[in-house]
Amino acid sequence: MPVFYAWPLIDILAILTAFSLLFKISQTRKLLLTTPQCLLLFGFLASIVLSHLSHTYFWGAYDSFLKFSRLVIMFLLFINVLDSERKLKIILWFIVILTVTIAIQGIYQFQSGFGWAGQPLTESRRITWIGVFNDANDLALALVMAIGFLMAFVFGKTKILYKIISFSLFALLLYSLYLTNSRGGYMALAGTIMFYFLRRFKNKIIGIPIGVVLVLTLFILGPSRLSMMSASEESASGRIDAWYQGVQMLKSSPLFGVGYGMFTADYPRTAHNSYVLVAAEEGLVGLFFWIALIYSCFKGLDILKKKKPKLINYSAGIEASLFGFLSASFFLSRSYQAILYVMLALASSFIYTFLKKEDYSFNSKDLRIAGVLSLTILFITWITMRVSVRMGG
């Protein structure tokens, strides 16, 4: 709508919500700031600032603090406002409804050539939305987030009415995902499916074949761009080269990296790998805090499924969606995208609303695990890089 052009609507709403939260805190005197997830997120924010301060780039430190602080504030709003079962269920279904709405406009865009906001199809006839979803890959990841949540209701134990509604929305979102023609989106969906069925069935002999069959079906019926995936393809070789450059940046500044947002200053294209991007820009310190934050959420959701079985569809859905996003992140640069921090905030909200302090803790052992995971991911990236180079000749 032209009347709203150039209005920072998200910022205005965030400020109003923050003031509402301050009023609530003044009444309840309760504020979550020292949870493991909050502390780890603060640690990651500090590593972002240090990534510039270590190079005496003070303006970069100031600017990066302002940019990433918006995600930190959003995260804090989520975990402090969503403090009841009713609120959490409402927000999750509301996110699904909003995503379905965007999916419907995508179908309309594909049929008419233009979306509801007047945005055209891309040159390769891929659907998009506007704002943070003006890229087909980002739109696809948003769709997968909702698909992973609905999957838990389609295949989990719930009322038949919920199954029918969930399956209808699930099918609509799948078709819209197909229209994005996003390989990253399908990688995320494949990861979501495999992770869900591996966790859904205690007997892995049952879970693995079901997941494999669904993933193979997915790729057979998937968009045309999936058939172009190979190590020698131009975009694939470009990714490998970007990973190599990211590793070189990490070697040059191993502790704090080359600086937040500086990857493209040293190389003409982005990293095409969220893990490499964090390692290159924030170094090993930043990668550790980032991985530890993600790991802490998975740990909490796993405990929640055991302690609160009546919420298993919600916790399993968030868990599968998060894993799917992280799967696609191995081939996309989405380290600082809002969707990731929305999912982490939702996971944290569930953890601290339903688990007691004695049920969930994050200790030195968990920090060691996060450290090992960080190094393992870098090693996997290096191995993938070497194998791809050999396959590509």
N, C-alpha and C positions, 0 to 999 in steps of 0.2 A: 504494500500500500504506500503510495508516494508520500502521504502525510507523515509516515514514520521513517522515511529515509534519513540516514545519518543519526538516528536516535540510538544511543547505547542501551537498548532495552534490557539486555541481560545484566548489565552493571546496575541499572536502576532497580531492577527486581532484587538483585543480590544485596544492595544496600538496604532496601526496605525490609528484606528478610532478616538481615543482620540486626537491624534495630529491634525487630520483633523478638528475635532471639535474646537480645540483651534485656528486654523487658521481662521475658520469661525467666531468665537467669536471676534477675533481681527478686523474683517471686519465689523461685524454687531453690536458689543458691546452689545449683548443680550445673557444672560445666566439665565436659570431657575434654581434657587437654593432655593428660598424662598416660593415656592408653598406649600399648606398644605400637599400634598403627600410627597414632598421632606423633609419637616420638620419632619413629622411623621416617615419617613423612617430613618432619622438621629437619631430621638429619639429611634427607635428600635435598631439601631446600638449601640447607647450609652448604652442601657440596656443590650445588649450582652456583651459589655466590662465590665460594672459594675457587671454583674453576676459572673465574675471572681475576679475583684478587691475587691468585698465585702468579698471574702474569702482569700484575699491577695495572690491570685495565678496570679502573674504578667506575667509569660510566657503564661498562658492560655488566659489572656486578650489580649496580643500582637498577639498571633496566631489566636484567634477568630476574631479580628479586621481585619487581613489580609484576612481571608477566606470570611467573609461576605461582606467586602468592594468590592469584585469582583462583587457581585450582585448589590450593591449600584451604582457602576460605570456604570454597564450595564443599570440600570434604568435611570441614568442621561443622558447617551448617547441617549437612546430612546426618552426621552421627549424633548431633545434639538435639535436633528437631525430631528425628525418627526414633522415638524412644518407647514405642508401644507396638503390640502385635497389630492392632487396627491400622495405625499409621503406616507401618511397613507393608502390609498387604495392599493398602490403598495405593501407595506410591508405586509399587511394582506393577500392579495392574494398570495404573495410569500411564506408566512408561510404555507398556505393551500397547495400549490404545493409541497413544501418540505415534508409536512406530508403525502401527497398522495404518494410521491415517496417512503417514508419509508414503507407505507402500502403495496405498490406493492411488495417491496422486502420481506415483511413479508409473503405475499401469496406465493411467490417463495420459501421462506424458508420452508414453511409448505409442499409444494409439493415435494421439492427436499431433505429436511432434513438439508440443510445448507443455510445460508443467503449470501448476496453479499460480506460480509466481512469475510466469512468463519465460522461465528458463528453457532453452532448447535442449534437445538431445545432443550428446556429444557426436563428434564426427563418425565414430564407430557405432552410433545408435545405442549408446548406453544411457540409462536413466540416472538422474541426479536430483538433488534438492538444492537448497541455498544455504548460505552461512557455512557452518562447520561441516555440512554434508554436501557441499558443492562438488566434491570428488566422488566418483562412483565407488571407489574402494572404501571410503569413509562411510558412505551410505550403506554399503554391503555389511560392514562391521556392526553398524547399528541394528540392522535387520537380524544378523546372527545373534546378537545379544538377546533380542526378544524371542527368537526361535529356540535358543537354548533353554530359556525359562519355560516356554510353552511345552517343550519336549518332556519335561518332568511331569507335566499334567497329562500329556497324551499317553505316555508309556508307564507312568507311575500309578499308584493306588489312589483313586479319587472317585467322586460321584460321577455317574454317567453323563449328567448334564455338563459338568466341567470338562469332561473328555470331548464331548461333541463340540462345545464352544472352542476349546483349545485347539482341536484338530482343524476346525474351519479356519481359524486365524493362522495356524501353523502352515496350512496349505497356501493361503494367500501370501504370506511372507516369503515362502519358498519360491513362488512364482515371481514375486518382485525381486528377490535375490537373483534369480535367473536373468532378469532383464538388466541387472547391473553389469552382467558379463564380467564380473570381477574374480580373477583367479585367487586373489588374497581372501575375498569373501568365502570362496568355496574351500580354501584351505582352513579357514576358521571354522566353517561348518563341519568339515571332516574331523577336525580336532574335537569339536563339541560332541559329535556323535560317538566317536571312539571313546572319549573320556567318560561320557554318560553311561554307556553300556558296560564298560569295564568296571565302573563303580556301582552300577545298578545291580549286577548279579555277583553274588559272592563266589559263585562257581565260574571261574574265568573260562572254563571250557565252553560255557554257554554264551557268556558275554562277548568274547573275542570274535567268534564266527558271526554273530548278529551284527556287531559293529563293522566288521570287514565287509560283509555283504552290502550293508547300507552305504558305506563309503564308496565301494566299487560302483554301485548303482548310481550314486550321486555323480561320480566322474563320467560315467557312460552317458548320462542324461544331461550333464552339465553344459555350460556355454561353450561356444566354439573356441574361445581363447585357451581353454584347458588343454586342447589338443596340441597347442604350440609350445608347451612346456618342455624344454630340453636344455641341457647344459651348454649347447652350442648356439642357442638362440641369442639374438643380439641383446635383448633386455636381460636375459639370464647372465650373459657374460659381463654386462654392465654392472649387475648386482655384485658379482664376484669381485670385480675390480674395485667397487666402492667399499666392500668389506675389507679388501686388502689395504686400501687407503686408511680406513678406520683403525685397523690394527697398527699401522705405522704411526698414526696420531697418538694412539695409546702408548706406544713405545717411547715416543718423544716426551710425553707428559703422563707417566704411569699413575701417579697419585690422584691428581685433580683434573686431568684431561686438558684439551685445548680451549675449553670454554663453551658454556651453554650457547647454542645457536651458531657456533663457529665452524661446524663441519663443512658447510657449503662455502665458507670463506676460504678454506684451504683446498676444496675440491668442488668442481662445478655441479655435482649432483648429490642428492642426499644418500644416506647410508643404505637404505632399503633393508635395514635390519635394526629393530628397536634396541636390541641388546648391544650391538656394535655401536649404535649411535650414543647410548648412555656411556659406554666404556670410553669412547673416543672423546666425548665432550666433558664428562665429569670424572673420568678416570676410574680406578679400581674402588676408590672410596664411594663415589656416587653409585656405581654399579652395585656395590654391596648393600647400600641402604635401599636401593630400588628393589632388588631381588628379595631382601629381607622383608620389606613391606608386603610384597606379593605372597611370599611364603607364609607370613603370619596370618594372612586372610584364609589361605587354604587350610592351615592347621586349625583355625577356629571353626571354619565351616564343617570340617571333618568331625570335630568334637560335637558340634551342634547336632549333626545328623544322629549321633549316638545318644545324646542326652535328651533331645526333643524330637522323637520320631514323628510326631504329628505335623512337624514343619519340614519334613524331609523333602517334599516337592519343591519348596521354596529354596532351601539351602542347596539341594542338588542342582536345581536349575541355575542358580547364580554361579555355582562352582563350575558347571559345564560351560556356561557362557564365557566365564573368565578364562578357562583353559583354551577355549576356541580362539578367543582374542589373542592370547599369548602365542598360540600356534601360528596364526597369520602374522604376528609381529616379528617372526623370524625372517619374513620376506618383505615387511613393510616398515617404514619409519613412523611409528605411532607411539613413541615413548611418552609424549606429553599431551596426548589427545584426551579430551574431557571424558569420553566414554569409558576409558580404562579407570579413571579415578571415581567415576560414578559407580562402577561395579565394585571397586575396592571399598568405597564408602558404604554401599549397601551391605556388603559382607560384614564390615565392621559394625554397622548398626545392628544387624542380626546377632552378632557375637555378644555385644555388650547389653543388648536388651534381654536376651534369654539365658545367657550363661553367667553363673556366679564366679566370683574371683577365684575360688578354689577349684573350679572346673577348667579354667583356662589361664595359662601363664605363658610368658615368653621369656626364656632364661638364656644363660650362656651357651647351653647346648644348642638351642635354636639358632643363636648367632653363628655358631660354628657351622651348622648345617647350611645357613645362608651363604657363608663364605665359600664353602665347598661347591654349592650350586652355582655361584657366580663364576668360579674358576672352571667348572664343568661346562657351563654354557659357552665360555670363550674357547675352550678346547674343542667342543662340538663344532663351533663356527669355523675354527681353523681346519679341522678335519674335512668338513663340508667344502671348504674353499679349495683344499688340496685335491680332493676327489673330483670336484667339478672342473678344475683346470685340466686334470688328466683326461676326463671324459670329453672335454671340449677340444682336446688336441692342443 
